[in-house]
Amino acid sequence: MRSKRIFIRVSDEEKAEIAESADGCSISSGAYLRALGIGHQVKSTLDQQMILKILRINADQGRLGGLLKLWLSGAEKGTEGMSLDIRDLLRQIENTQKELKECVGSLK
Protein backbone atom coordinates (compact mmCIF):
# COMPACT_ATOMS: atom_id res chain seq x y z
CA MET A 1 0.00 0.00 0.00
CA ARG A 2 1.35 3.38 -0.96
CA SER A 3 1.04 5.69 2.02
CA LYS A 4 4.22 7.77 1.93
CA ARG A 5 4.66 11.01 0.00
CA ILE A 6 7.76 12.66 -1.36
CA PHE A 7 7.64 16.38 -1.98
CA ILE A 8 9.87 18.06 -4.52
CA ARG A 9 10.01 21.55 -5.89
CA VAL A 10 10.20 22.12 -9.62
CA SER A 11 10.00 25.14 -11.89
CA ASP A 12 6.98 25.76 -14.12
CA GLU A 13 9.04 24.61 -17.12
CA GLU A 14 10.13 21.41 -15.38
CA LYS A 15 6.57 20.64 -14.30
CA ALA A 16 5.33 21.15 -17.87
CA GLU A 17 8.09 18.92 -19.25
CA ILE A 18 7.32 16.17 -16.71
CA ALA A 19 3.60 16.38 -17.53
CA GLU A 20 4.31 16.23 -21.27
CA SER A 21 6.58 13.22 -20.85
CA ALA A 22 4.00 11.47 -18.68
CA ASP A 23 1.26 12.20 -21.23
CA GLY A 24 3.48 10.71 -23.91
CA CYS A 25 3.53 7.50 -21.86
CA SER A 26 -0.21 7.68 -21.08
CA ILE A 27 0.35 7.77 -17.32
CA SER A 28 0.08 10.39 -14.58
CA SER A 29 3.00 12.59 -13.62
CA GLY A 30 3.25 10.82 -10.26
CA ALA A 31 3.32 7.36 -11.84
CA TYR A 32 5.91 8.58 -14.34
CA LEU A 33 8.22 9.96 -11.64
CA ARG A 34 7.72 6.87 -9.44
CA ALA A 35 8.68 4.54 -12.29
CA LEU A 36 11.77 6.58 -13.13
CA GLY A 37 12.73 6.89 -9.48
CA ILE A 38 12.80 3.13 -8.92
CA GLY A 39 14.69 2.48 -12.13
CA HIS A 40 11.90 1.26 -14.40
CA GLN A 41 12.03 2.08 -18.07
CA VAL A 42 8.93 4.06 -19.09
CA LYS A 43 7.73 3.30 -22.61
CA SER A 44 6.23 6.00 -24.77
CA THR A 45 2.83 5.34 -26.29
CA LEU A 46 3.37 8.12 -28.83
CA ASP A 47 5.63 5.88 -30.92
CA GLN A 48 3.02 3.13 -30.78
CA GLN A 49 0.33 5.56 -31.92
CA MET A 50 2.55 6.79 -34.76
CA ILE A 51 3.25 3.22 -35.85
CA LEU A 52 -0.50 2.53 -36.03
CA LYS A 53 -0.95 5.69 -38.09
CA ILE A 54 1.84 4.60 -40.43
CA LEU A 55 0.18 1.19 -40.83
CA ARG A 56 -3.13 2.87 -41.76
CA ILE A 57 -1.38 5.11 -44.28
CA ASN A 58 0.43 2.09 -45.72
CA ALA A 59 -2.91 0.29 -46.12
CA ASP A 60 -4.29 3.35 -47.95
CA GLN A 61 -1.22 3.28 -50.18
CA GLY A 62 -1.89 -0.37 -50.96
CA ARG A 63 -5.52 0.33 -51.90
CA LEU A 64 -4.47 3.21 -54.16
CA GLY A 65 -1.83 1.01 -55.76
CA GLY A 66 -4.48 -1.66 -56.36
CA LEU A 67 -6.67 0.88 -58.14
CA LEU A 68 -3.74 1.96 -60.28
CA LYS A 69 -2.93 -1.65 -61.13
CA LEU A 70 -6.56 -2.27 -62.07
CA TRP A 71 -6.56 0.78 -64.32
CA LEU A 72 -3.26 -0.17 -65.97
CA SER A 73 -4.35 -3.75 -66.61
CA GLY A 74 -7.28 -2.64 -68.73
CA ALA A 75 -10.85 -3.86 -68.53
CA GLU A 76 -10.92 -6.61 -65.93
CA LYS A 77 -13.94 -8.77 -65.40
CA GLY A 78 -16.63 -6.74 -63.67
CA THR A 79 -14.99 -3.35 -64.20
CA GLU A 80 -16.61 -2.42 -67.49
CA GLY A 81 -17.88 1.13 -67.40
CA MET A 82 -15.73 1.97 -64.39
CA SER A 83 -14.22 5.39 -64.81
CA LEU A 84 -11.07 6.33 -62.97
CA ASP A 85 -9.44 9.74 -62.96
CA ILE A 86 -5.80 8.67 -63.17
CA ARG A 87 -4.43 12.15 -62.40
CA ASP A 88 -6.48 12.32 -59.21
CA LEU A 89 -5.35 8.83 -58.25
CA LEU A 90 -1.68 9.70 -58.81
CA ARG A 91 -2.14 12.87 -56.70
CA GLN A 92 -3.65 10.78 -53.91
CA ILE A 93 -0.74 8.34 -54.08
CA GLU A 94 1.75 11.23 -53.95
CA ASN A 95 -0.05 12.84 -50.98
CA THR A 96 -0.15 9.51 -49.15
CA GLN A 97 3.59 9.06 -49.73
CA LYS A 98 4.26 12.53 -48.32
CA GLU A 99 2.13 11.78 -45.25
CA LEU A 100 3.96 8.50 -44.73
CA LYS A 101 7.36 10.23 -44.98
CA GLU A 102 6.28 12.90 -42.47
CA CYS A 103 5.13 10.25 -39.99
CA VAL A 104 8.32 8.23 -40.30
CA GLY A 105 10.39 11.42 -40.03
CA SER A 106 8.64 12.40 -36.79
CA LEU A 107 9.70 9.17 -35.05
CA LYS A 108 12.81 9.66 -32.95
N, C-alpha and C positions, 0 to 999 in steps of 0.2 A: 504494500500500500504506500502510495506516495503522499507523505505528510510534511516533508521538509521543503522549505523555500530557499532559494538563493537569489539575492538581490544584486543587480549590477547596474551601473550607470552607463548610458550610451548617449552619443549625440543624436540629433534628429536624423542626420545623414546615415549614421550607423544603424539606427532603428529601421529606417526605410530600406536599407540594403538587406538587413536580416529578414524583414517581412517579405521582400521581393524574392529572396532566395528560398524562403519557406514556401511561398506561393508556387514557385517553380517546382517544388517537390510535393505539392498538394498536401502539406501538413501545416500545423500551427507554428508560430515562431517559437513557442516554448518547446514543442516536440522536436523542432529542428535543432535548437541549441542543446537540448538534452542529448540527442543522438550524437551530435558532434563532440560534446563534452565527454562522453564515455567511449569515444573512439569508433563509433559506428559510421560506416560510409552511407551518406544520404544520396539516394538516386533521384535524379531529376525526372519529372514526368513530362517536361516540355519536349525533350528529345523523343519520347515515346509518342506524344501527340503529333510532332512533326513527321515522324516516320509513318504514322497512319495517314496523314495528309498526303505524303509522297506516294504511298500505295494507292490512294484514291486517284491522284493525278495520273499515275502510271496506268491505272485501269481505264481512265478516260482516253489516254493516249492509245491504248490498245484498241478501244472501240473506234476511234477516229481512223486508225490505221486499217482496221477491218473494212470500214466504209470506203476508204481509198482503194484498197485491194479489190473490193467488189466492183467499184467503178472502172478500174483499170482492166479487169478481166472481161468486161463486156457484159452482155445480157445473160445473166445466170438464170437458172430456173426460178420462176416466181418473182423476178425483179422487172419484168416487162412494164414499161410505163413509169418506172421509178425515175424521177428526175433528181439530180444531185448537182448542186452548185459547187464545182471543184475548187474555185477560188476561195469561196467561203470555208470549205473544208480545210484547205491548205492553211488559211489564216488561223483557224481553230487549232490545227496541229502546231503551228508556230507559237501561238499564245500559250498552249499547254506546255510546250517545251520550255518557254521562258519561265513559266510558273514553277515548273519542276526544278530548273536551275536555281531559281531564287530560294526555294525551300532547301535544297541541298546546300547551297551557299550559306544559309543562316545557321546550319548545324555547326557546332564548335567541337 
